[in-house]
Amino acid sequence: MADVYDNALLASLEEKLDPARFPKMSAEMAAVLGCIFKKDYTEPRIVRIYITMDGIVIGQHLGDTNRGTLLGPAAKFDREWADTLRAANLTAEERRLADRLLASVSNDLRVAWAAEA
């Protein structure tokens, strides 16, 4: 079942996280936000995010399941995600929604691997 989000909360979050508000934002983070909000912030557009067991973040391209873009090391990704949310001055509710939205578009294989170990 698809998640249902409050439209006003989602709109506020999308506005606060718009890459145009952050001139120093990396293209990789803009691609992640484009994936979350289904926006063409980068070319090619990313539609799914994978974090490999060895900590590499890869973005799957729109319309091409066989191609991906290297988004960098997971440690850098995690740090930049936290920094972006902090810089956007989100409410606690917006922060929770942002994290849920990221989880909805990503497969973090570090979690699955750690559970098996």
C-alpha positions as CSV (number, residue, x, y, z in Angstrom):
1,M,0.0,0.0,0.0
2,A,1.3,3.4,-0.9
3,D,2.1,5.9,1.8
4,V,-0.3,8.8,2.2
5,Y,1.3,12.2,3.1
6,D,-0.3,15.4,4.1
7,N,-0.2,17.6,1.0
8,A,0.6,20.8,2.8
9,L,3.5,19.1,4.7
10,L,4.8,17.6,1.5
11,A,4.6,20.9,-0.3
12,S,6.4,22.7,2.5
13,L,9.1,20.1,2.5
14,E,9.6,20.3,-1.3
15,E,9.8,24.0,-1.1
16,K,12.4,24.0,1.7
17,L,14.5,21.3,0.0
18,D,14.4,22.9,-3.5
19,P,18.0,22.7,-4.8
20,A,17.7,26.3,-6.1
21,R,17.8,27.4,-2.5
22,F,21.2,25.9,-2.0
23,P,23.8,27.1,-4.5
24,K,26.5,25.0,-3.0
25,M,24.5,21.8,-3.0
26,S,26.2,18.9,-4.9
27,A,24.7,17.6,-8.1
28,E,24.4,14.2,-6.4
29,M,22.2,15.6,-3.6
30,A,20.1,17.5,-6.1
31,A,19.7,14.1,-7.9
32,V,18.5,12.5,-4.7
33,L,16.0,15.2,-4.1
34,G,14.8,14.9,-7.7
35,C,14.3,11.2,-7.1
36,I,12.3,11.9,-3.9
37,F,10.1,14.6,-5.4
38,K,10.0,13.1,-8.9
39,K,11.5,16.3,-10.4
40,D,14.1,16.8,-13.1
41,Y,16.7,18.6,-11.0
42,T,19.5,16.7,-12.8
43,E,20.0,15.0,-16.1
44,P,19.6,12.1,-16.2
45,R,16.9,11.9,-13.6
46,I,17.4,9.3,-10.8
47,V,14.4,7.2,-9.9
48,R,15.8,4.8,-7.3
49,I,18.8,4.8,-5.0
50,Y,20.9,1.8,-4.0
51,I,23.4,1.6,-1.3
52,T,25.7,-1.4,-1.7
53,M,26.9,-3.6,1.1
54,D,30.3,-2.0,0.8
55,G,28.9,1.5,1.2
56,I,28.6,2.9,-2.4
57,V,25.6,4.9,-3.4
58,I,24.3,4.4,-6.9
59,G,21.3,6.1,-8.6
60,Q,19.2,4.2,-11.1
61,H,18.4,6.3,-14.2
62,L,14.8,7.0,-15.3
63,G,13.8,4.5,-18.0
64,D,17.0,2.5,-17.9
65,T,17.2,-0.2,-15.3
66,N,20.7,-1.3,-16.5
67,R,22.4,2.1,-16.0
68,G,23.2,4.0,-12.9
69,T,25.1,7.0,-11.7
70,L,27.7,6.7,-9.0
71,L,26.6,9.1,-6.2
72,G,29.6,8.5,-4.0
73,P,30.5,6.8,-0.7
74,A,27.6,6.2,1.7
75,A,29.4,8.0,4.6
76,K,29.5,11.2,2.5
77,F,25.9,10.7,1.3
78,D,24.7,10.2,4.9
79,R,26.6,13.3,6.1
80,E,25.4,15.5,3.1
81,W,21.8,14.3,3.7
82,A,21.9,15.3,7.4
83,D,23.6,18.7,6.5
84,T,21.0,19.4,3.8
85,L,18.1,18.7,6.2
86,R,19.7,20.9,8.9
87,A,20.3,23.7,6.4
88,A,16.7,23.6,5.3
89,N,15.6,24.4,8.9
90,L,12.9,21.6,8.9
91,T,10.4,21.1,11.6
92,A,10.6,17.7,13.4
93,E,7.6,16.5,11.4
94,E,9.2,17.6,8.1
95,R,12.4,15.8,9.1
96,R,10.6,12.6,9.7
97,L,8.8,12.9,6.4
98,A,12.0,13.6,4.6
99,D,13.6,10.5,6.1
100,R,10.5,8.4,5.2
101,L,10.5,9.7,1.6
102,L,14.2,8.8,1.2
103,A,13.6,5.3,2.6
104,S,10.7,4.9,0.1
105,V,13.0,5.5,-2.9
106,S,16.1,3.6,-1.7
107,N,17.4,0.1,-1.0
108,D,20.1,0.2,1.7
109,L,21.8,-3.2,1.4
110,R,24.1,-2.3,4.4
111,V,21.0,-2.9,6.6
112,A,20.2,-6.3,5.1
113,W,23.9,-7.4,5.2
114,A,24.3,-6.2,8.9
115,A,21.1,-8.2,9.8
116,E,22.5,-11.4,8.3
117,A,25.9,-11.0,10.0
